[in-house]
C-alpha cells in the first residue's frame, strides 16, 4: 500500500521540485489518512529527498553535456583552453622580448 502511494505521489508532484517542508506536510497528511507510523514517514521523506537529489544531479549532468555540445558546435573555446592559450602567448611574448 505504501509503495503504491509513494509511486502515485512521485508521479503527481514531481520529485525534483519537492521541498523539505512540502514533504513533511505530505507525510503528516499520509499519517492521518493512511495511518502510517512515524518511522515510515521518516523513511518516506528520506526516500523523496534522495530521489530529488538524484534528479537534480541527473538534470545538471544533462545540462552540462548539452552546453558542451553547443560550445563545440559553435566553435567556442572553453575557459580552460582560453587560459592555456593566454599563458602560452605570454610565454612566447616574454621569450621574444628577451
N, C-alpha and C positions, 0 to 999 in steps of 0.2 A: 504494500500500500504506500509506504513512504517513498520507495523508489519510483513508483509511478507518479506520485505527486511531485517529486523532485524534477522529473523529466518534463512534466507539464509546466512547472514554474520556470525552468530554464528556458523553455521554448517561448513562453509568453512574455518574459520581462527582459530577455537579452542579458546574458551573463556578464558581458564586458562592461555594461553600463550600471550594474548594480552597486550601490554604495553600502557601506557597513550599516548605516542607520536603516536603510531600506530592508536589508537582510534581517536585521534584528526585528523590525516591525513585522515582516513576513513570518518569522519564526514564532513570534508572540501570537499572531493570528492562527498559525497552524497548531500551536499548543492548545488554543481554545477549541478550535473546530475539530482537529484530528486526534486530540488527546495524546500528543507526543510528549516524551519526557524531556527534561532539561538537557540531559546528555545527547539525546537525539537532535535536539535543537542546536546545540553547540556543534555537533558533527556536521549538521546541515550547513551552518554558517561557514565553517571551515572549508567545506567542500565548495561552496559558492565562491569564497574568496580565492581558493586555489584555481578554480576554473576561470575566474575573472582575470587573475594574474597571467595564467597561461594564454588566455585570449589576447590580452594586451601585448604580451611578448610576441605572439604569432603575428599580430597586426603590425607591430613595429618592424619585425623582420621582413614582412612582405613589403611594407612601405619603403624600407631602406633598399631592398632589392630593386624595386620599381624606380626609385630615384637614381640609383646607379645605372640602370638601363637607359634612362632618359639622358643622363650626363654623357654616357658613352655614345648614344645615338646622335647627340648634338655636337659631339667632338670637344666637349669641355674637359679641362684638366681638373683633377682632384686637388684639394688643398695640399695634401702631402706631395704630390707631384710638382705643384707650383713652388712650394717651399724648397724642394730639392733642386729644381731648376734655378731658382733665385740664388741659392747658395752657390751653385756651380758657376753662375755668371759672376758673382762676387769674387770667387776664387780666380777665375780667368782674368777679370779686370785687375786684380791685385798682382797677378803674375806679369801682365803686360805693362803695368806701370813701373815695375822694377827693372 
